[in-house]
């Protein structure tokens, strides 16, 4: 039987270590690794692109949890069930971290989520990082018989159960999802303490997130705003979890232009620009304390494979090595 490693720190997780460390910015990429219109990615060539991202030095591959199609959102993620998809991609990669951004906790039984998470983690040698959220698509909740207005309570209850069954043997738990009486145990356990990152507010207080999450995933903002939020995150973590490193993670939509010197133009939750601006902007984010940026290539005009190659060859090696300051008009990405 595979038992839990009793390590109390996420630093023992290979996936966490691949993506996050104090004072360093790393890059990940969301599936699907392609540009597409509306909510219909082709999903072609994804295993090859995942392997190439690993070879180029990207830190993580991120998978979405989108149970049902809601055309008003314009985003189906990678289409396939996240756990099935993670198994498929895990078999095509060997060292890159695999992460969810994010599993919708209120719509899933915590024992299923915990078992799937620990299974991926064990089968990949500890490469898995679990990102979770409370959900933002109202159409999904009645389909699953879940009360939209109780998703904050369900989120906390679900997360607590996941934590306990992944770290305790034969726990006694009474929750909204059922009861464990100490006569049954969930196996396997993860390789080490499974890192769990919370996305957005998930209808929780900032203080609660700083205490209960192993890191925080948020959205792109202007540099000044993001700098203020990073500082608030660090100070709150220091109060709620003294001495513990909890990474600050953000998403970013990027439409990389052919011309390296092309100046930036705002797009939805990101920008269109050449690689010179991109490098400068990422170095600014590193400077204010952002630890990981998850790139989304949905709105790109170029072939995603070419973009991945250019970022891997021309941007990744120069992160943290200067690159100049972005123009002042880069502050607002929305």
N, C-alpha and C positions, 0 to 999 in steps of 0.2 A: 504494500500500500504506500502511495506517495503522501508523505506528511509535510506539514508546513515547516519551513525554515523559521526558527523563532526570532530571527533578527527583527529588531524594533524599528529599523530605519529603512526608508525607501532607497537610501544610497546603495543598498545591497541588491537592488533590482537592476539588472543589466539594461533593460529598456529605459528606465528612468535616467541612469547614468549616461546612456547614449545621447539622450535629448537635453538633459538639464545639468548645469553646474553653475555655481555662483560666479557672477561677473563675466559670463560668456553668453553670446547669442548663437543659437543654432537654427537651422531651417528644416521644416518638414513640408510635406505636400499633401493636399487632400485628393482622394479619389473622387471622381474620375480624373485621371491625368489627361485631360483633353479640353479643348474649347468646343462649346456647343451652344445652340440656341434653345430657347424655351427650357423644358425640363427633360429633354430626351438625349442623353449621351449615348454614343454608340457602344461604349465599353470595349472597343477594339484595342488590342495590343497592350492591355494593362499589365499583365505579368512581366513582359519585357521592359516596359517603362519603370515598373517597380524595381526590377533588378538593376536597371541603369541608375536610378536614383540612389540605390544603395552603393553602387560602384563609384558614383560621383561624390559621395560623402554627405548626402542629405541624412538628417538624423532620424526622421520618423515618417511613416506612412499613416495617414489618418482616414478612418472609415466613418461614414455617417449612419445614423439609425433613422430611417424614414419608412415607417410601416405602410403608409397608404399614400396614394397620389392625390395631392391637392394642387390643381393647376394654378391657383392664385399665388402659390409660393414660388413657382418657377424653378424648383430644385428637388430632384429625386435622389440626391446623393449618388452612390454607386449602383443604385437599383436593387442589387441583390441583398439578401438578409446579411446584416453585418457579421454574424458569427460564421456563417457559411463562407462569406467573402474573406474573412480573416484566415480561415483555415486554408483556403485556396492560395492566398498571397503568401502565407507563412511557408507553404511548400515550395514557393518560387524564390524565396529570399533566405538569408542566413544570419545576418548581423543587424540589420536596420530595425529600429523600434517599430512596433505596431501599436496603434492607439485608436480609440474611438472618440469622436467629437460630434455628438455624444450619444450614449445610450439613454433612452427616455425611461427613466426609472418607474414612474407611476404606471406605465403601460405594460411592464414586465414583472413577473414574479421574481422576487429577490433571490430565491434559491436557484432558479434557472440562470439568472444573470451571474450569480457567484460561481456556479459550476462551469458555465461557458468561459468565464474570465480565467478561472484557475486552469482550465483545460488548455486554453490557448497559451497561457503563461508557461505551463509545464512543457508542452509540446515544442515550444520555441526556445526553451532554456532561459526563460525569464524576460523575454523581449516585450511583454505586453504592458500597456498603461491604459487604465480604464478612465475615460472621460464620461461624465454623467450630467444629465440635465433634467429639468422638470417637465419640459415639453412646451412648444409654442404654436402648435397647430390644433386649434379647437375641434376641427372636423374629426380628428382621430379618436378623441376621448369617448364619445358616445358609442362608436363602433366597437370599442373594447369594454363597454359597460363601466367606465371609470368616470368619476365625478370631476369635471374640469376645475371646479372651485376648491377641491380638496387636494389638488396636486402638490401643494406645499407640504401638507402633513404627510401625504403618502411618500413624497420624496425623502423626507427625514426618516420615516419609519423603514423604508426600503434600504436606504444607505446604512442605517444602523445594523440591520439584519445581515447585509452583505459583509460588513466589517467583521461581525462576530463569527459568522460561519466560516470565514476564510482564515481566522486566527485562533479559534477555539475548537476543541474537540468535544463532541456531544454537548453542545450548549443547550441551555433552557431559554427559549425565546417565545414571547407572546407578542404578536404584531397584527397589523391590519390584514396581513396576507396569510396568517395561520399560526400554528404553534409547533414548537419543537420541545419535547419533554425530557430531553437528555438521553433518549434511547436510540437515537439515530444521528448520524454524522454526515456532513457533506465532504466528499472527496472528489477529485484531488484537492490538496491545498496548493497555493502558489509557491513558486520557487523561493521567494522572500516576501516581505511585506508588499502586497500588491499596491502600487501607487494609484490613488483615486483623485482625479482632478474634477472640480465642479465648474460648469460652464455658466457664464452670466450670473444673474442673481439667483436663478432657480427658485425664486420667491422666498429667499432666505436673507437674513441680515448679513451685512458685510462681516461683522464680528463672528457670526456662526460659521461662515465659510472659511474664514482665516483659521478657526480652531479645528474644523472638522475635515477640511480638504487637505490633500498633499500638494496642491497647486491650484492655480486659478486660470481659466480660459476666458478671455473677454474679446471685445471687438475692437477694430481699428478706430483710432481717434486722431485728432491733430496732435503734433508732438508735445505741445505745452500741456494739453489735457492729459495725454497718456503719461507724461512725466509726473504730474500731480497724482494720478491714480496709482502709479507704481510706488511712489513714496508713501501713499496712504496704505497700500497693501503691505509694504515692508514694515511699517510702524505697527499696524494692527496685528500682523503675524508675530512680531516680537513680543507684544503684550499677551496674545492668546496662546502662542506656542513658542516660548522663548528659546532661542538658540537653534531653531529648526529652519533649514532652508526649504522654502516652498516657492517654486518657480512661478513667474508671471508669463503667461502665454497669450498670444493674440493671433487672430486670423488676418489675412490680407489678400484681397483680390488684385491680381497683377496682369496687365496686358503689356507685355514687353515689346517695345518697338524695335524695328530692324536697326535703326540708327542709334548707336550708343549714346550720342549726345542729345537726343530728343528730350525736350523739357517735359515736365509732368502736366497731365490733365486729369482731373478727378473723374473716376467712374464709381459705380456702386461699391462702397466699402473698400476702395483702393484707388489705383491710379493706372493710367497708361503713361509710360515713359521709357527712355532708353536705360541701358544697364548702368550708366554713370550715375544717374539720379537714384536708381534703385539701390546701388551700393552705398551711396551717401546717406540715403534715408535709413537703410538698415543699420548702418553704423551709428546714426543718431539714436535709433531705438535701443541699440546696445548701450549707448552712453547713458541713457536714462534708466537702464536696468531691466529692460525686457529680455527674457531668457530664451524664448523660442517664438518663431513666427511660422505659422502654417499658411503656405501659399495656396491659393485657389486660382486655377487657370481658366475657369469657365468663360470669361469674357475676352479671352485672347483672340487676336487676329491671325497669329502665326500658328504653325504646327506645334503642338505641345511638346513633342519630342525634341524639336529644335530649341525651344525655350528652356526646357529642362537641361539640355546640354550646355547652353550658353550660361545659364545661372551656375551650373555645376563647375564649369571651367573658368569663368571670368568673375563671378561674384563670391561664391563660397570661399575660395582660397584667400580672398582679401577682407573677409569679415574681421572686424576688430583691428584692422591695420590702417585706419584712416579712410580716406576717400573723399574728404571735403564735406562741407556742410550743405544741406539741401537749400534751394532758394526759399526765401521767406514765405512765398505763397504756397508752400507745401504743407503748411500747418493744418489745413482743413481737408480731409480726405473724403468727406461725405458729400 
